[in-house]
């Protein structure tokens, strides 16, 4: 009910005050077609190199979909820091576009969860919004509440690679009533070292998943 009311309010506000594109600031769309077209796939070689560098026994593949620059960077910041949750819709389109070009055989999608305290402060989990959009477009079920973050962690941005891995170690637990599906795709917004998605994958494997892939909307080069 509350979500329906919020959606109606958003529709009215968009009608009265047409949104501006996060990339070029033109009116009419949160992320205009031209700016969507400007978003570059991360080269396959760069994703393979990062996956090899991560060297995780828990991840079958690790990828960032788009180079974290320009319109995609502005769109992520608009979603995450300006709290424009509707930005998840065009970003979900972009994620699905990448997945169509780089198919991964999975049974379900899981978003990297926030700790309940951080979720309460922010009000939403941007990775969950992206995963929900991707699930709808790709026809994949979203496991929305089974993987939980049981330990509050420091902000990863201030830590080096080794510190990031230590920071998120055992931060996630599977609390589903049944074991997870065999093949799972973990979704996050931005990929850096891969420590967070690796920790999530470890928890999924511990619960019975056979194969875990990680896909983030964006990553740097």
TILUMLO-578494 format. One line per field, with one value per residue: z, y, x of N, C-alpha, C in turn; residue number from 1. Coordinates in steps of 0.05 Angstrom, whole numbers, plus 5000, padded with zeros to 4 digits. Each point is the difference from the previous one (the first is absolute). Layout:
n_Z = [Z; ...]
n_Y = [Y; ...]
n_X = [X; ...]
ca_Z = [Z; ...]
ca_Y = [Y; ...]
ca_X = [X; ...]
c_Z = [Z; ...]
c_Y = [Y; ...]
c_X = [X; ...]
pos = [NUM; ...]
This chain:
n_Z = [5000; 5018; 4989; 4999; 5025; 5008; 4987; 5011; 5024; 4995; 4992; 5021; 5016; 4987; 5003; 5025; 5007; 4973; 5003; 5011; 4976; 5014; 4975; 4984; 5020; 4978; 4995; 5016; 5010; 5017; 4978; 4984; 4978; 4995; 5025; 4997; 4975; 5015; 5015; 5008; 4986; 5024; 4989; 4985; 4987; 5004; 4993; 4979; 4994; 5005; 4985; 4983; 5002; 5000; 4981; 4997; 5019; 5008; 4981; 4985; 5004; 4992; 4999; 4989; 4998; 5013; 4984; 5024; 4982; 4995; 4982; 4998; 5003; 4984; 4984; 5005; 4997; 4978; 4994; 5004; 4991; 4977; 5005; 4974; 5015; 4986; 5008; 5018; 4990; 4993; 5025; 5007; 4983; 5010; 5025; 4993; 4990; 5022; 5016; 4983; 5002; 5026; 4988; 5023; 5001; 5010; 5025; 5012; 5009; 5011; 5015; 4998; 5023; 5010; 5019; 5017; 5015; 4981; 4997; 5026; 5000; 4980; 5010; 4987; 4986; 4990; 5011; 5021; 4998; 4996; 5020; 5013; 4990; 5005; 5024; 5001; 4991; 5017; 5015; 5018; 5017; 5016; 5012; 5010; 5016; 4984; 4984; 5024; 5006; 5013; 4986; 5016; 4976; 4999; 4993; 4978; 4993; 5026; 4990; 5005; 4980; 5015; 5006; 4974; 4993; 5017; 4989; 4978; 5011; 4992; 4982; 4984; 5003; 4991; 5000; 4975; 4997; 4976; 4990; 4994; 4978; 4982; 4983; 5012; 4993; 5011; 5007; 4990; 5011; 5017; 4983; 5022; 5024; 5004; 5021; 4995; 4974; 5005; 5019; 4983; 4981; 5019; 5008; 4974; 4996; 5023; 4988; 4980; 4993; 4975; 4990; 5004; 4986; 4995; 5000; 4995; 5005; 5017; 4988; 5014; 4984]
n_Y = [4976; 5001; 4978; 4991; 5009; 4989; 4978; 5003; 5006; 4979; 4987; 5009; 4995; 4976; 5000; 5009; 4983; 5001; 4975; 5006; 4996; 4978; 4993; 5007; 4994; 4987; 5013; 4984; 4994; 4980; 4984; 5020; 4994; 5025; 5007; 4986; 5010; 5021; 4984; 4997; 4977; 4988; 5003; 4979; 5008; 5024; 4990; 4987; 5022; 5015; 4982; 4999; 5026; 4999; 4981; 5001; 4981; 5022; 5012; 4992; 5024; 5021; 5018; 5022; 5009; 5023; 5015; 5003; 5013; 5026; 4994; 4977; 5014; 5019; 4980; 4987; 5023; 5004; 4975; 4999; 5023; 5002; 4974; 5001; 4986; 5018; 5010; 4983; 5012; 5023; 5000; 4991; 5018; 5016; 4992; 5001; 5024; 5005; 4992; 5013; 5019; 4995; 4981; 4998; 4974; 5012; 4993; 5018; 5022; 5008; 5019; 5014; 4988; 5020; 5009; 4988; 5006; 4991; 4978; 5000; 5006; 4983; 4981; 4992; 4977; 5017; 4981; 5001; 5026; 4999; 4983; 5015; 5022; 4990; 4992; 5023; 5013; 4987; 5004; 5012; 4979; 5019; 4991; 5012; 4979; 4980; 5015; 4999; 5025; 4984; 5012; 5021; 5011; 5005; 5026; 4985; 5024; 4999; 4976; 4988; 4986; 4997; 5026; 5003; 4981; 5011; 5023; 4986; 4990; 4980; 5019; 4979; 4995; 4975; 5012; 4990; 4993; 5004; 4981; 5016; 5011; 4982; 5017; 5017; 5022; 5009; 5019; 5018; 5024; 5001; 4990; 4995; 4991; 5001; 5013; 5019; 4999; 4999; 5018; 5014; 4996; 5006; 5019; 5006; 4997; 5013; 5014; 4994; 5025; 4992; 5021; 5018; 5017; 5019; 5018; 5020; 5021; 5008; 5007; 5008; 5014]
n_X = [5016; 5020; 5009; 4975; 4996; 5024; 4992; 4976; 5011; 5016; 4979; 4987; 5021; 5002; 4973; 5001; 5019; 5000; 5008; 5023; 5012; 5008; 5000; 4980; 4983; 4995; 4977; 4985; 5024; 4999; 5000; 5006; 4987; 5007; 4994; 4978; 4998; 5006; 4985; 5025; 4998; 5005; 5024; 4994; 5022; 4989; 4976; 5010; 5014; 4978; 4985; 5020; 5001; 4973; 5002; 4974; 5001; 4988; 5014; 4980; 4990; 5014; 4980; 5010; 4975; 5001; 5015; 5010; 4985; 5002; 4982; 5014; 5022; 4991; 4992; 5022; 5013; 4985; 5004; 5026; 5009; 4987; 5002; 5008; 4983; 4986; 5023; 4991; 4979; 5010; 5010; 4976; 4990; 5018; 4994; 4974; 5007; 5015; 4980; 4985; 5019; 4997; 4987; 4986; 5004; 4979; 4994; 5015; 4990; 5022; 4990; 5022; 4995; 4985; 5016; 4983; 5021; 5017; 4985; 4998; 5026; 5006; 4986; 5021; 5000; 5019; 5016; 4983; 4999; 5027; 5003; 4982; 5012; 5024; 4991; 4986; 5022; 5016; 4978; 5016; 4996; 4990; 5021; 4978; 4997; 5008; 5014; 5012; 5003; 5016; 5019; 4999; 5006; 5026; 5000; 4995; 4990; 5002; 4995; 5024; 5011; 5022; 4999; 4994; 5018; 5017; 4994; 4997; 5021; 4985; 4997; 4999; 4974; 4997; 4977; 5002; 4975; 5010; 5015; 5020; 4990; 5003; 4988; 5016; 4987; 5023; 4982; 5018; 5003; 5020; 5017; 5014; 5007; 4974; 5010; 4982; 5001; 5026; 4997; 4984; 5018; 5018; 4983; 4997; 5026; 5004; 4981; 5018; 5004; 4996; 4988; 5019; 4985; 5018; 4980; 5017; 4985; 5020; 5023; 5021; 5016]
ca_Z = [5000; 5002; 4975; 4980; 5004; 4992; 4971; 4990; 5005; 4981; 4973; 5000; 5000; 4974; 4982; 5006; 4997; 4985; 5009; 4984; 4996; 5017; 4984; 4984; 5013; 4983; 5013; 4988; 5009; 5021; 4985; 4973; 4981; 4991; 5022; 5003; 4979; 5004; 5021; 4987; 5014; 5008; 4983; 5012; 5010; 5026; 5020; 5005; 5016; 5027; 5011; 5006; 5022; 5024; 5006; 5020; 4995; 5003; 4978; 4973; 4983; 5013; 4978; 5001; 4974; 4986; 5011; 5019; 4990; 4986; 5006; 5019; 5026; 5009; 5006; 5025; 5022; 5003; 5013; 5026; 5018; 4997; 5008; 4979; 4997; 4973; 4982; 4998; 4976; 4976; 5005; 4996; 4971; 4992; 5010; 4984; 4974; 5003; 5004; 4974; 4984; 5014; 5014; 5022; 5007; 5029; 5008; 5016; 5005; 5027; 5002; 5024; 5020; 5019; 5028; 5007; 5010; 4977; 4984; 5014; 4996; 4972; 4992; 4978; 4992; 4972; 4987; 4999; 4979; 4974; 4997; 4995; 4973; 4983; 5001; 4984; 4971; 4991; 5007; 5021; 5027; 5019; 5028; 5011; 5028; 5011; 5006; 5017; 5010; 5029; 5013; 4990; 4991; 4994; 4972; 4985; 4984; 5014; 5007; 4978; 4992; 5022; 5021; 4991; 5004; 5029; 5009; 4994; 5006; 5017; 5004; 4988; 5007; 4986; 5020; 4987; 5012; 4984; 4988; 4976; 4975; 4993; 4985; 5009; 4991; 5020; 4988; 5016; 4984; 4990; 5007; 5003; 5001; 5000; 5026; 5010; 4986; 5007; 5027; 4995; 4986; 5019; 5016; 4983; 4998; 5026; 5002; 4981; 4972; 4986; 4981; 5006; 4983; 5010; 4980; 5009; 4979; 4990; 5013; 4988; 4984]
ca_Y = [5024; 5023; 5001; 5010; 5029; 5014; 5000; 5020; 5026; 5004; 5005; 5028; 5018; 4999; 5015; 5028; 5008; 4979; 4994; 5006; 4978; 5002; 5003; 5025; 5020; 5007; 4993; 4980; 4972; 4998; 4994; 5002; 4980; 5007; 4994; 4971; 4990; 5008; 4983; 4980; 4974; 4994; 4980; 4973; 4995; 5013; 4985; 4975; 5006; 5004; 4975; 4985; 5013; 4994; 4973; 4991; 4974; 5002; 5014; 4989; 5023; 5027; 5020; 5025; 5002; 5025; 5016; 5019; 5026; 5015; 4998; 4978; 5009; 5019; 4986; 4985; 5020; 5009; 4979; 4993; 5023; 5019; 4984; 4998; 4971; 4994; 4997; 4971; 4989; 5001; 4985; 4972; 4996; 4998; 4974; 4979; 5002; 4986; 4971; 4989; 4999; 4982; 4982; 4983; 4981; 5000; 4993; 5021; 5024; 5010; 5026; 5003; 5014; 5019; 4995; 5013; 5027; 5018; 5001; 5018; 5028; 5007; 4997; 4981; 4987; 5004; 4975; 4985; 5013; 4992; 4971; 4997; 5008; 4980; 4976; 5003; 5001; 4975; 4977; 4984; 5006; 5015; 4991; 5027; 5003; 4976; 5007; 5023; 5010; 4997; 5015; 5027; 5002; 5027; 5008; 4987; 5019; 5009; 4977; 4987; 4974; 4981; 5010; 4996; 4972; 4995; 5016; 4987; 4971; 4989; 5021; 4991; 4974; 4991; 4995; 4989; 4976; 4978; 5007; 5017; 4985; 4991; 5021; 5026; 5024; 5021; 5026; 5024; 5024; 5007; 4980; 5010; 4977; 4975; 4987; 4998; 4979; 4974; 4992; 4991; 4974; 4980; 4993; 4985; 4973; 4987; 4992; 4979; 5008; 4986; 5018; 5028; 5021; 5027; 5020; 5027; 5018; 5015; 4998; 5016; 4986]
ca_X = [4984; 5018; 5016; 4982; 4996; 5024; 5002; 4981; 5012; 5023; 4988; 4990; 5023; 5013; 4983; 5002; 5028; 5013; 5027; 5023; 5019; 5023; 5024; 5002; 4982; 4977; 4975; 4983; 5006; 5021; 5025; 4990; 5010; 5027; 5019; 5001; 5017; 5028; 5012; 5018; 5005; 5027; 5011; 5000; 5027; 5003; 4985; 5015; 5024; 4993; 4992; 5024; 5014; 4985; 5008; 4982; 4988; 4971; 4988; 5005; 5007; 4997; 5000; 4986; 4987; 5007; 5022; 4990; 5008; 4980; 4972; 4995; 5009; 4980; 4975; 5004; 5000; 4972; 4985; 5011; 5003; 4978; 4976; 4980; 4997; 4990; 5023; 5006; 4986; 5018; 5024; 4993; 5001; 5028; 5010; 4989; 5013; 5026; 4996; 4993; 5024; 5019; 4982; 5009; 4979; 4994; 4973; 4988; 5016; 5002; 5014; 5017; 4983; 5010; 4994; 4975; 5003; 5006; 4976; 4981; 5009; 4998; 4972; 4998; 5025; 5001; 5005; 4974; 4984; 5011; 4995; 4971; 4995; 5012; 4984; 4976; 5005; 5013; 4983; 5013; 4989; 5017; 5000; 5002; 5005; 5013; 5028; 4999; 5026; 4997; 5021; 5005; 5028; 5010; 4998; 5021; 5015; 5023; 5017; 5014; 4989; 5001; 4982; 4972; 4992; 4997; 4977; 4975; 5001; 4978; 4980; 4974; 4990; 4975; 4979; 4977; 4988; 5011; 5026; 4998; 5001; 5027; 5015; 4990; 5013; 5001; 5000; 5008; 4999; 5027; 5020; 5027; 5018; 4985; 5000; 4973; 4986; 5013; 4990; 4973; 5002; 5008; 4976; 4982; 5011; 4998; 4972; 4994; 5002; 5022; 5013; 4992; 5012; 4996; 4998; 4994; 4992; 5023; 5026; 5020; 5020]
c_Z = [5000; 4974; 4977; 5002; 4992; 4970; 4987; 5004; 4981; 4972; 4998; 4999; 4973; 4979; 5004; 4996; 4985; 5009; 4981; 4998; 5018; 4985; 4987; 5011; 4982; 5014; 4985; 5008; 5021; 4988; 4971; 4982; 4991; 5021; 5006; 4979; 5004; 5021; 4987; 5017; 5009; 4981; 5013; 5012; 5028; 5022; 5006; 5018; 5030; 5014; 5008; 5023; 5026; 5009; 5023; 4993; 5001; 4977; 4973; 4980; 5015; 4978; 5009; 4972; 4984; 5014; 5017; 4993; 4989; 5010; 5020; 5028; 5012; 5008; 5026; 5024; 5005; 5015; 5030; 5020; 4998; 5005; 4979; 4993; 4972; 4980; 4996; 4974; 4975; 5005; 4998; 4971; 4991; 5009; 4982; 4972; 5001; 5002; 4974; 4983; 5012; 5017; 5022; 5008; 5030; 5005; 5015; 5004; 5030; 5000; 5025; 5021; 5016; 5028; 5007; 5010; 4977; 4982; 5013; 4995; 4972; 4990; 4977; 4994; 4969; 4984; 4997; 4978; 4972; 4995; 4993; 4971; 4980; 5000; 4984; 4971; 4989; 5006; 5020; 5027; 5017; 5028; 5017; 5029; 5013; 5008; 5017; 5009; 5031; 5016; 4987; 4993; 4995; 4970; 4985; 4986; 5013; 5005; 4975; 4995; 5023; 5022; 4992; 5004; 5029; 5011; 4996; 5005; 5019; 5006; 4990; 5009; 4985; 5022; 4987; 5013; 4984; 4989; 4975; 4974; 4992; 4988; 5006; 4988; 5022; 4987; 5020; 4982; 4987; 5010; 5002; 5001; 4998; 5027; 5011; 4986; 5006; 5027; 4998; 4987; 5019; 5018; 4984; 4996; 5025; 5004; 4980; 4971; 4987; 4984; 5006; 4981; 5012; 4977; 5013; 4977; 4987; 5015; 4986; 4983; 5010]
c_Y = [5025; 5003; 5010; 5030; 5016; 5001; 5020; 5028; 5006; 5006; 5029; 5020; 5000; 5015; 5030; 5010; 4978; 4995; 5009; 4976; 5004; 5005; 5028; 5022; 5009; 4990; 4977; 4972; 5001; 4994; 4998; 4978; 5005; 4993; 4970; 4988; 5006; 4982; 4977; 4975; 5000; 4979; 4972; 4994; 5012; 4985; 4973; 5005; 5004; 4975; 4983; 5012; 4995; 4972; 4988; 4972; 5001; 5013; 4987; 5021; 5025; 5020; 5026; 5005; 5025; 5014; 5022; 5028; 5014; 4995; 4978; 5008; 5020; 4987; 4984; 5019; 5011; 4980; 4998; 5023; 5021; 4986; 4999; 4971; 4992; 4997; 4970; 4989; 5002; 4985; 4970; 4993; 4996; 4973; 4977; 5000; 4985; 4970; 4986; 4996; 4981; 4980; 4984; 4982; 4999; 4994; 5023; 5023; 5007; 5027; 4999; 5015; 5021; 4989; 5014; 5029; 5020; 5002; 5019; 5029; 5009; 4998; 4980; 4989; 5002; 4975; 4984; 5012; 4992; 4971; 4995; 5007; 4980; 4974; 5001; 4999; 4974; 4975; 4981; 5007; 5014; 4988; 5025; 5002; 4977; 5005; 5025; 5008; 5001; 5016; 5027; 5003; 5029; 5005; 4989; 5020; 5008; 4978; 4989; 4972; 4980; 5008; 4996; 4972; 4993; 5013; 4986; 4970; 4992; 5022; 4991; 4972; 4995; 4993; 4990; 4975; 4975; 5008; 5017; 4983; 4995; 5022; 5027; 5023; 5021; 5027; 5021; 5024; 5005; 4979; 5013; 4976; 4973; 4986; 4996; 4977; 4973; 4991; 4990; 4972; 4978; 4991; 4983; 4972; 4984; 4989; 4979; 5008; 4986; 5020; 5029; 5018; 5027; 5020; 5027; 5017; 5013; 4993; 5018; 4983; 5007]
c_X = [5017; 5016; 4982; 4995; 5025; 5004; 4982; 5011; 5023; 4989; 4991; 5023; 5014; 4984; 5003; 5029; 5015; 5028; 5022; 5018; 5024; 5026; 5003; 4983; 4977; 4975; 4986; 5006; 5022; 5027; 4991; 5012; 5029; 5020; 5001; 5018; 5029; 5014; 5015; 5001; 5029; 5011; 5001; 5027; 5004; 4985; 5014; 5024; 4993; 4991; 5024; 5015; 4986; 5006; 4983; 4989; 4970; 4986; 5008; 5006; 4995; 5002; 4987; 4990; 5010; 5023; 4988; 5010; 4975; 4971; 4994; 5008; 4980; 4974; 5002; 5000; 4972; 4983; 5008; 4999; 4978; 4973; 4978; 4997; 4991; 5023; 5007; 4987; 5018; 5026; 4995; 5000; 5028; 5012; 4990; 5012; 5027; 4996; 4992; 5025; 5021; 4983; 5014; 4977; 4997; 4971; 4986; 5020; 4999; 5015; 5019; 4984; 5015; 4995; 4974; 5003; 5006; 4975; 4980; 5008; 4996; 4971; 4996; 5027; 5002; 5005; 4975; 4982; 5009; 4993; 4971; 4993; 5011; 4984; 4975; 5005; 5012; 4983; 5013; 4989; 5021; 4997; 5005; 5008; 5015; 5029; 5000; 5028; 4997; 5020; 5004; 5029; 5007; 4996; 5024; 5018; 5026; 5021; 5014; 4989; 4998; 4980; 4971; 4991; 4996; 4975; 4973; 5000; 4978; 4979; 4972; 4993; 4974; 4980; 4974; 4990; 5009; 5027; 4996; 5001; 5030; 5018; 4989; 5017; 4997; 5003; 5009; 5000; 5028; 5020; 5027; 5019; 4985; 4997; 4972; 4984; 5012; 4989; 4971; 4999; 5008; 4977; 4981; 5010; 4997; 4971; 4991; 5000; 5024; 5017; 4990; 5016; 4994; 4999; 4993; 4992; 5024; 5025; 5019; 5019; 5028]
pos = [1; 2; 3; 4; 5; 6; 7; 8; 9; 10; 11; 12; 13; 14; 15; 16; 17; 18; 19; 20; 21; 22; 23; 24; 25; 26; 27; 28; 29; 30; 31; 32; 33; 34; 35; 36; 37; 38; 39; 40; 41; 42; 43; 44; 45; 46; 47; 48; 49; 50; 51; 52; 53; 54; 55; 56; 57; 58; 59; 60; 61; 62; 63; 64; 65; 66; 67; 68; 69; 70; 71; 72; 73; 74; 75; 76; 77; 78; 79; 80; 81; 82; 83; 84; 85; 86; 87; 88; 89; 90; 91; 92; 93; 94; 95; 96; 97; 98; 99; 100; 101; 102; 103; 104; 105; 106; 107; 108; 109; 110; 111; 112; 113; 114; 115; 116; 117; 118; 119; 120; 121; 122; 123; 124; 125; 126; 127; 128; 129; 130; 131; 132; 133; 134; 135; 136; 137; 138; 139; 140; 141; 142; 143; 144; 145; 146; 147; 148; 149; 150; 151; 152; 153; 154; 155; 156; 157; 158; 159; 160; 161; 162; 163; 164; 165; 166; 167; 168; 169; 170; 171; 172; 173; 174; 175; 176; 177; 178; 179; 180; 181; 182; 183; 184; 185; 186; 187; 188; 189; 190; 191; 192; 193; 194; 195; 196; 197; 198; 199; 200; 201; 202; 203; 204; 205; 206; 207; 208; 209; 210; 211; 212; 213; 214; 215; 216; 217; 218; 219; 220; 221]
